[in-house]
Amino acid sequence: MSERGLVDRKGELFAWLRGSTLYTLDDQPSGRIEGGYVVDLAGSPVWRVYGDGVYTLDGFEPIGYFTSERQTR
């Protein structure tokens, strides 16, 4: 399986993307990627995704970005 980190604007890792599921650093699922959005576990949009960038819902303020893929066990 592969995963990508989600890094904030300061370069600090705060989540992992495995497949389409987003996990906290404590390995708890917190949402997923769905149709160009990060949605929470209830399916409500939280952030927009453009390429590797993650932005507020209005698309104007950056939240962070996804790192390149890395292979996991």
N, C-alpha and C positions, 0 to 999 in steps of 0.2 A: 504494500500500500504506500501511497505517497501522501505528503502533507505539505502545507504552506503556512508560514507564520503570518499573523496579522500584527503589523507594527504601527505604532502611533506616529504622529508628526515629529516627535523627538527621537525616533528610532528605537523605542522600547517595545519589545514583544509583549502583547497582552492577550493573544488568543491564537488558536491553531485551527486550520481548515483541513479536515480529513474527508475526502470525497466532497460532498456538498454540505456536510455538517460542521458547524463552528463550535469549538470547545474552549472553555476557560483554561488557564494554565494549571488548574487543579483537575483537569480532565473531565469536567462536567459539561454536557451538551448545553449550549446556550442559544442556538438558532441554526439557521441553514441559509444557503444561497438559493434563491428562487426567482427566476425571471428578471435578473438584473438588480435584485434587492437582497439585502440581508434581512431576514425575517426572524422574529423571536419564536419561541417554542409553540406559541398559540397561532402563529402564522401572520402576525401583524408586521408590516414593514418597519424597519428601524433605520436602515441606511441604504443608500444607492451604491451600486458598484458600476464603475466605468473602467473597463480593462482591469488593471491591477489596483486602481485607486478606489478608496471607500470614502463616501461623502455623506453629508447630511441629506435628508430626503429632498430638499429643494435643489440639491446638487451644487451649491455654492461654497460650502465650507468643507475642507478636507478633514477626514477623521484619521486616515492613515493609508496603508497600502499592504498588499499581499506580497510576500517574498517569493523567490523562485521555489520550484518544487524540490523536495528532497525525499529520498526513498526511506521508508521505515521498515522495521522488521516484518 
